[in-house]
């Protein structure tokens, strides 16, 4: 089975997060920590799916969406 493996995969995630921050899609965050957390969640989801937990993907999606919040809109400066 092909695909991106190891550190390359983590760099893809990091690049996507940096891009999303740069274009204002998500709030600024610690990219390295977020990559670690997302990778850990995906590993846990893989284990859960192998053990028959069909709700694992939904849980991971909700967790990641909670981590990647929209930037706060700032009101006018007074």
LUMLOKOL-673856 format. One line per 5 residues: number of its first residue (from 1); their letters; for each residue x, y, z of N, C-alpha, C. Coordinates in pm, 1 decimal, padded with zeros to 6 digits. Layout:
N
NUM	a	X,Y,Z,X,Y,Z,X,Y,Z ~ ...
***
This chain:
78
1	xxxxx	00084.8,-00117.4,00000.0,00000.0,00000.0,00000.0,00089.5,00123.9,00000.0 ~ 00067.0,00216.2,-00091.9,00149.2,00335.8,-00104.3,00098.5,00448.0,-00017.6 ~ 00146.7,00565.8,-00047.2,00100.2,00683.3,00026.0,00212.8,00749.0,00101.5 ~ 00178.7,00855.6,00168.3,00276.3,00932.5,00245.5,00293.5,00864.3,00380.2 ~ 00419.8,00852.1,00423.7,00447.2,00782.4,00549.3,00532.9,00866.8,00641.1
6	xxxxx	00529.9,00832.6,00769.4,00619.3,00889.3,00869.0,00620.7,01040.0,00873.0 ~ 00742.4,01094.5,00885.9,00756.9,01240.0,00899.2,00697.4,01318.3,00781.5 ~ 00695.6,01259.2,00663.4,00635.5,01327.9,00548.4,00487.5,01356.4,00574.3 ~ 00417.6,01260.4,00630.7,00274.9,01275.7,00661.3,00255.1,01391.0,00759.7 ~ 00340.3,01397.4,00860.5,00328.6,01502.3,00960.8,00356.6,01639.7,00900.2
11	xxxxx	00448.7,01645.6,00805.4,00477.4,01772.0,00737.3,00360.3,01816.6,00650.4 ~ 00289.6,01721.2,00591.3,00170.2,01755.8,00513.1,00065.7,01819.9,00604.6 ~ 00042.8,01758.3,00719.5,-00054.2,01813.9,00814.6,-00009.4,01952.8,00858.7 ~ 00117.7,01968.2,00892.5,00169.5,02097.2,00937.6,00153.6,02202.9,00828.5 ~ 00184.1,02167.8,00705.6,00170.6,02262.9,00595.1,00027.0,02307.0,00575.6
16	xxxxx	-00066.1,02213.9,00585.8,-00207.7,02247.7,00571.5,-00255.2,02337.9,00684.6 ~ -00209.3,02310.4,00805.9,-00247.4,02396.1,00919.1,-00190.6,02536.3,00901.8 ~ -00063.8,02546.6,00862.0,-00003.2,02679.0,00841.6,-00077.6,02756.5,00732.8 ~ -00113.2,02688.4,00626.6,-00187.5,02752.9,00518.4,-00322.7,02803.1,00569.4 ~ -00393.8,02719.0,00644.8,-00524.8,02758.0,00697.7,-00512.6,02878.9,00790.9
21	xxxxx	-00405.0,02885.2,00867.8,-00381.7,03001.3,00954.9,-00354.5,03124.6,00869.7 ~ -00267.4,03109.3,00770.4,-00228.6,03222.1,00684.7,-00347.2,03285.1,00611.6 ~ -00443.1,03203.3,00569.2,-00557.5,03258.3,00495.1,-00674.2,03293.9,00586.5 ~ -00655.0,03277.2,00717.7,-00758.0,03316.0,00813.1,-00870.5,03216.2,00829.2 ~ -00847.5,03093.2,00787.1,-00950.3,02989.1,00799.4,-00962.7,02939.6,00944.4
26	xxxxx	-00848.8,02932.1,01013.4,-00848.3,02890.5,01154.0,-00765.1,02989.8,01234.4 ~ -00788.9,02990.3,01364.5,-00714.0,03078.2,01454.3,-00569.7,03031.0,01465.5 ~ -00481.7,03123.1,01501.5,-00341.6,03089.3,01522.3,-00331.0,02984.1,01632.3 ~ -00239.4,02889.8,01613.1,-00218.5,02786.0,01712.4,-00075.4,02735.5,01704.0 ~ -00036.9,02654.5,01800.5,00094.4,02590.4,01801.8,00086.8,02474.5,01702.8
31	xxxxx	00143.0,02493.8,01584.6,00128.5,02396.0,01476.2,00189.5,02262.2,01514.4 ~ 00308.9,02262.6,01573.0,00373.8,02135.1,01609.2,00289.6,02056.7,01708.9 ~ 00233.0,02125.0,01807.2,00148.1,02058.2,01905.8,00020.2,02006.4,01840.7 ~ -00039.1,02086.9,01752.6,-00161.4,02044.5,01683.8,-00134.7,01922.3,01596.2 ~ -00022.0,01919.3,01527.4,00013.5,01804.2,01443.8,00026.9,01679.3,01530.7
36	xxxxx	00093.5,01693.3,01644.6,00109.5,01580.5,01736.2,-00026.7,01528.3,01781.6 ~ -00114.1,01621.1,01818.0,-00246.8,01582.6,01866.9,-00329.2,01514.8,01757.1 ~ -00326.2,01569.9,01636.8,-00402.6,01511.0,01526.2,-00349.8,01372.3,01492.9 ~ -00218.0,01357.8,01488.4,-00158.7,01226.6,01460.3,-00198.3,01125.3,01567.7 ~ -00195.0,01168.1,01693.7,-00234.7,01078.3,01802.7,-00381.5,01038.1,01790.3
41	xxxxx	-00466.2,01133.3,01755.3,-00608.4,01103.2,01736.8,-00629.8,01002.9,01623.3 ~ -00557.1,01021.5,01514.3,-00571.7,00930.0,01401.0,-00523.4,00790.0,01436.2 ~ -00416.6,00780.7,01513.7,-00369.1,00648.9,01558.8,-00473.8,00582.4,01648.4 ~ -00531.8,00660.9,01738.3,-00635.6,00607.1,01827.2,-00757.5,00563.9,01747.1 ~ -00794.9,00642.8,01646.8,-00910.5,00607.7,01563.9,-00883.9,00478.6,01487.5
46	xxxxx	-00763.0,00462.5,01437.6,-00727.8,00340.6,01366.4,-00744.9,00218.1,01456.7 ~ -00694.8,00228.9,01579.7,-00709.4,00118.8,01674.8,-00856.8,00092.5,01704.4 ~ -00932.6,00199.4,01729.4,-01074.8,00184.2,01761.0,-01150.4,00119.3,01645.8 ~ -01120.7,00161.0,01523.7,-01188.3,00102.1,01407.6,-01156.3,-00046.2,01394.6 ~ -01031.8,-00082.3,01418.4,-00992.5,-00223.8,01411.5,-01061.9,-00307.3,01518.3
51	xxxxx	-01097.2,-00241.6,01629.5,-01167.0,-00311.2,01737.7,-01318.9,-00303.6,01724.0 ~ -01364.6,-00245.2,01612.9,-01507.0,-00245.5,01584.2,-01584.8,-00122.0,01626.0 ~ -01516.6,-00016.4,01667.7,-01586.4,00105.9,01708.5,-01616.2,00190.2,01584.4 ~ -01735.9,00175.1,01531.9,-01774.7,00247.4,01410.7,-01793.0,00397.1,01433.9 ~ -01795.7,00440.7,01557.9,-01814.4,00583.1,01587.2,-01681.6,00658.5,01597.2
56	xxxxx	-01570.2,00590.6,01579.2,-01438.2,00653.0,01597.6,-01415.9,00770.5,01503.2 ~ -01452.5,00756.8,01378.1,-01429.4,00864.2,01281.2,-01508.3,00988.3,01319.6 ~ -01631.4,00971.1,01358.1,-01714.5,01083.6,01400.1,-01655.3,01153.3,01522.6 ~ -01605.2,01074.8,01616.1,-01545.3,01131.8,01736.5,-01421.8,01213.6,01702.4 ~ -01336.9,01159.6,01616.5,-01214.9,01231.3,01577.2,-01251.2,01360.7,01505.3
61	xxxxx	-01348.0,01354.9,01416.6,-01389.8,01475.1,01343.7,-01434.2,01584.2,01441.3 ~ -01514.0,01547.0,01540.8,-01562.6,01645.3,01638.4,-01447.7,01703.5,01721.0 ~ -01353.5,01619.3,01759.0,-01239.9,01666.6,01838.4,-01154.3,01764.0,01757.5 ~ -01122.9,01727.1,01633.3,-01038.2,01812.6,01549.8,-01110.4,01943.4,01518.0 ~ -01238.5,01937.2,01488.3,-01313.4,02060.0,01462.8,-01311.0,02151.6,01584.7
66	xxxxx	-01314.8,02093.3,01703.8,-01306.0,02172.5,01826.2,-01168.8,02236.0,01844.5 ~ -01064.2,02168.2,01798.3,-00928.4,02222.3,01807.6,-00906.2,02336.7,01709.6 ~ -00964.3,02326.1,01592.0,-00938.2,02421.3,01484.5,-01049.6,02524.5,01479.1 ~ -01041.7,02617.6,01568.3,-01146.6,02718.3,01577.7,-01124.8,02831.7,01478.4 ~ -01232.8,02899.8,01447.1,-01225.8,03016.3,01357.3,-01157.4,03129.8,01431.9
71	xxxxx	-01088.9,03216.2,01357.1,-01028.1,03332.4,01421.5,-01134.2,03420.3,01485.9 ~ -01100.7,03482.6,01596.3,-01192.1,03573.8,01664.7,-01201.4,03702.9,01584.8 ~ -01321.6,03748.6,01562.8,-01337.6,03877.0,01497.2,-01314.8,03986.2,01598.6 ~ -01240.2,04084.8,01557.1,-01211.5,04196.3,01646.3,-01302.4,04313.2,01613.0 ~ -01356.5,04371.3,01714.8,-01439.3,04489.5,01696.3,-01351.6,04610.6,01670.7
76	xxx	-01412.3,04723.5,01649.9,-01334.5,04845.7,01625.0,-01251.1,04882.3,01747.0 ~ -01133.3,04932.0,01721.5,-01045.1,04975.8,01829.0,-01089.3,05114.0,01874.9 ~ -01100.6,05132.0,02004.3,-01146.3,05260.6,02059.1,-01031.0,05333.7,02120.9
***
